[in-house]
């Protein structure tokens, strides 16, 4: 797999929650940190995602906002 995004995190699918349109995919990274992604249900099905599968979380954003009280 080649991709232009610089932020590619390898992990395992910990949990998938399917809705009627979207699926919430929780990926556990090494060290136990979790990252959550909302993708279409059809994308989750096309990727044949299952708990325990090794996947890549690819983060591509034009800006990252930080807020503080």
N, CA, C and O of each residue as an XYZ file, in Angstrom:
276
protein
N       0.848     -1.166      0.000
C       0.000      0.000      0.000
C       0.895      1.230      0.000
O       1.772      1.356      0.854
N       0.685      2.128     -0.938
C       1.365      3.413     -0.965
C       0.307      4.493     -0.870
O      -0.743      4.422     -1.510
N       0.611      5.512     -0.044
C      -0.360      6.581      0.165
C       0.407      7.857      0.484
O       1.482      7.805      1.080
N      -0.138      8.996      0.092
C       0.567     10.260      0.302
C       0.430     10.796      1.723
O       1.232     11.632      2.138
N      -0.547     10.343      2.465
C      -0.745     10.824      3.835
C       0.456     10.461      4.696
O       1.011      9.370      4.566
N       0.853     11.364      5.564
C       2.017     11.141      6.414
C       1.653     10.469      7.727
O       2.505      9.835      8.350
N       0.432     10.591      8.149
C       0.008     10.052      9.442
C      -0.728      8.732      9.247
O      -1.948      8.707      9.080
N       0.019      7.648      9.269
C      -0.536      6.311      9.091
C      -0.203      5.513     10.351
O       0.964      5.283     10.667
N      -1.243      5.099     11.057
C      -1.068      4.403     12.326
C      -1.573      2.972     12.206
O      -2.734      2.744     11.867
N      -0.704      2.014     12.484
C      -1.069      0.604     12.378
C      -1.664      0.132     13.700
O      -1.128      0.427     14.768
N      -2.766     -0.598     13.627
C      -3.400     -1.115     14.827
C      -4.329     -2.268     14.500
O      -4.297     -2.814     13.397
N      -5.156     -2.632     15.468
C      -6.124     -3.715     15.284
C      -7.516     -3.213     15.603
O      -7.709     -2.398     16.506
N      -8.480     -3.710     14.850
C      -9.877     -3.343     15.106
C     -10.277     -3.925     16.462
O     -10.223     -5.136     16.678
N     -10.676     -3.042     17.359
C     -11.105     -3.480     18.690
C     -12.613     -3.700     18.726
O     -13.100     -4.661     19.323
N     -13.347     -2.790     18.074
C     -14.806     -2.901     18.097
C     -15.388     -2.187     16.883
O     -14.841     -1.188     16.416
N     -16.491     -2.704     16.385
C     -17.237     -2.066     15.297
C     -18.695     -1.968     15.726
O     -19.295     -2.947     16.169
N     -19.249     -0.777     15.587
C     -20.663     -0.563     15.886
C     -21.317     -0.099     14.591
O     -21.081      1.016     14.126
N     -22.140     -0.968     14.018
C     -22.810     -0.641     12.763
C     -24.114      0.091     13.029
O     -24.921     -0.330     13.857
N     -24.306      1.178     12.324
C     -25.577      1.879     12.328
C     -26.288      1.605     11.021
O     -25.865      0.739     10.255
N     -27.346      2.318     10.757
C     -28.080      2.086      9.511
C     -27.319      2.627      8.305
O     -27.458      2.095      7.203
N     -26.510      3.684      8.495
C     -25.765      4.295      7.391
C     -24.261      4.254      7.633
O     -23.491      3.954      6.721
N     -23.840      4.556      8.868
C     -22.423      4.636      9.203
C     -22.011      3.527     10.169
O     -22.846      2.895     10.817
N     -20.708      3.314     10.243
C     -20.138      2.375     11.216
C     -19.068      3.106     12.008
O     -18.271      3.863     11.453
N     -19.061      2.869     13.313
C     -18.018      3.408     14.185
C     -16.980      2.312     14.356
O     -17.295      1.211     14.807
N     -15.747      2.616     13.996
C     -14.666      1.627     14.063
C     -13.646      2.105     15.088
O     -13.054      3.174     14.934
N     -13.445      1.314     16.127
C     -12.460      1.635     17.158
C     -11.218      0.796     16.875
O     -11.276     -0.433     16.829
N     -10.098      1.484     16.687
C      -8.821      0.831     16.387
C      -7.910      1.007     17.598
O      -7.708      2.120     18.084
N      -7.362     -0.115     18.077
C      -6.414     -0.059     19.190
C      -5.000     -0.044     18.638
O      -4.592     -0.944     17.904
N      -4.260      0.996     19.004
C      -2.884      1.156     18.567
C      -1.947      0.478     19.563
O      -2.360      0.181     20.684
N      -0.699      0.228     19.179
C       0.259     -0.331     20.134
C       0.334      0.561     21.376
O       0.344      1.787     21.269
N       0.385     -0.053     22.530
C       0.403      0.705     23.769
C      -0.980      0.928     24.349
O      -1.115      1.495     25.434
N      -2.018      0.485     23.633
C      -3.374      0.558     24.156
C      -4.156      1.807     23.821
O      -5.329      1.908     24.182
N      -3.544      2.761     23.143
C      -4.266      3.966     22.740
C      -5.299      3.596     21.687
O      -5.025      2.798     20.791
N      -6.497      4.184     21.798
C      -7.568      3.898     20.841
C      -7.857      5.120     19.992
O      -7.777      6.256     20.462
N      -8.192      4.874     18.741
C      -8.614      5.928     17.830
C      -9.923      5.468     17.203
O     -10.079      4.297     16.857
N     -10.861      6.397     17.059
C     -12.183      6.063     16.536
C     -12.387      6.728     15.189
O     -12.034      7.891     14.997
N     -12.956      5.981     14.263
C     -13.269      6.505     12.943
C     -14.724      6.201     12.614
O     -15.225      5.114     12.903
N     -15.394      7.171     12.007
C     -16.748      6.968     11.511
C     -16.649      6.855      9.994
O     -16.244      7.804      9.322
N     -17.016      5.707      9.460
C     -16.996      5.481      8.013
C     -18.372      4.977      7.599
O     -19.182      4.596      8.444
N     -18.630      4.978      6.303
C     -19.919      4.465      5.854
C     -19.990      2.959      6.129
O     -18.980      2.255      6.139
N     -21.197      2.508      6.346
C     -21.403      1.077      6.587
C     -20.954      0.266      5.370
O     -20.383     -0.816      5.510
N     -21.217      0.796      4.188
C     -20.813      0.064      2.975
C     -19.286     -0.020      2.871
O     -18.764     -1.020      2.378
N     -18.559      1.012      3.326
C     -17.098      0.943      3.319
C     -16.602     -0.118      4.293
O     -15.678     -0.869      3.979
N     -17.211     -0.182      5.471
C     -16.833     -1.202      6.450
C     -17.072     -2.600      5.885
O     -16.265     -3.506      6.089
N     -18.174     -2.764      5.182
C     -18.480     -4.063      4.576
C     -17.519     -4.374      3.442
O     -17.049     -5.505      3.325
N     -17.217     -3.375      2.592
C     -16.298     -3.590      1.466
C     -14.889     -3.936      1.947
O     -14.185     -4.714      1.303
N     -14.474     -3.355      3.090
C     -13.165     -3.659      3.663
C     -13.181     -4.970      4.448
O     -12.137     -5.450      4.890
N     -14.370     -5.544      4.616
C     -14.545     -6.792      5.368
C     -13.932     -6.683      6.766
O     -13.251     -7.595      7.236
N     -14.194     -5.543      7.420
C     -13.628     -5.302      8.747
C     -14.234     -6.229      9.777
O     -15.445     -6.446      9.807
N     -13.378     -6.768     10.614
C     -13.791     -7.653     11.707
C     -12.917     -7.331     12.915
O     -11.786     -6.868     12.763
N     -13.435     -7.574     14.095
C     -12.644     -7.372     15.311
C     -11.399     -8.248     15.243
O     -11.465     -9.420     14.873
N     -10.265     -7.658     15.608
C      -8.997     -8.378     15.577
C      -8.204     -8.204     14.297
O      -7.014     -8.515     14.260
N      -8.854     -7.704     13.231
C      -8.134     -7.504     11.972
C      -7.124     -6.377     12.109
O      -7.397     -5.367     12.758
N      -5.959     -6.548     11.499
C      -4.953     -5.509     11.459
C      -5.340     -4.496     10.387
O      -5.655     -4.869      9.257
N      -5.315     -3.217     10.744
C      -5.705     -2.153      9.826
C      -4.760     -0.964      9.999
O      -3.904     -0.954     10.884
N      -4.931      0.022      9.145
C      -4.200      1.271      9.235
C      -5.198      2.403      9.393
O      -6.163      2.498      8.634
N      -4.970      3.260     10.376
C      -5.749      4.486     10.518
C      -4.956      5.564      9.791
O      -3.830      5.880     10.175
N      -5.541      6.121      8.751
C      -4.863      7.120      7.932
C      -5.490      8.480      8.240
O      -6.692      8.674      8.062
N      -4.671      9.407      8.700
C      -5.165     10.719      9.093
C      -4.640     11.749      8.105
O      -3.432     11.939      7.966
N      -5.557     12.401      7.429
C      -5.200     13.432      6.458
C      -6.069     14.635      6.758
O      -7.279     14.602      6.532
N      -5.470     15.690      7.261
C      -6.240     16.877      7.627
C      -5.465     18.115      7.228
O      -4.235     18.131      7.255
N      -6.197     19.147      6.859
C      -5.552     20.411      6.502
C      -5.291     21.263      7.727
O      -4.479     22.187      7.677
N      -5.970     20.966      8.827
C      -5.721     21.722     10.046
C      -6.049     20.853     11.261
O      -6.915     19.980     11.212
N      -5.340     21.117     12.333
C      -5.602     20.471     13.605
C      -5.831     21.586     14.611
O      -4.954     22.420     14.835
N      -7.018     21.599     15.219
C      -7.357     22.654     16.163
C      -7.144     22.175     17.583
O      -7.403     21.014     17.902
N      -6.670     23.071     18.436
C      -6.461     22.786     19.853
C      -7.173     23.872     20.634
O      -7.070     25.053     20.303
N      -7.903     23.469     21.683
C      -8.610     24.424     22.536
C      -8.206     24.201     23.985
O      -7.831     23.098     24.383
N      -8.292     25.280     24.767
C      -7.968     25.191     26.193
C      -8.878     26.129     26.966
O      -9.268     27.184     26.466
N      -9.212     25.738     28.180
C     -10.038     26.601     29.036
C      -9.211     27.730     29.581
O      -9.723     28.567     30.324
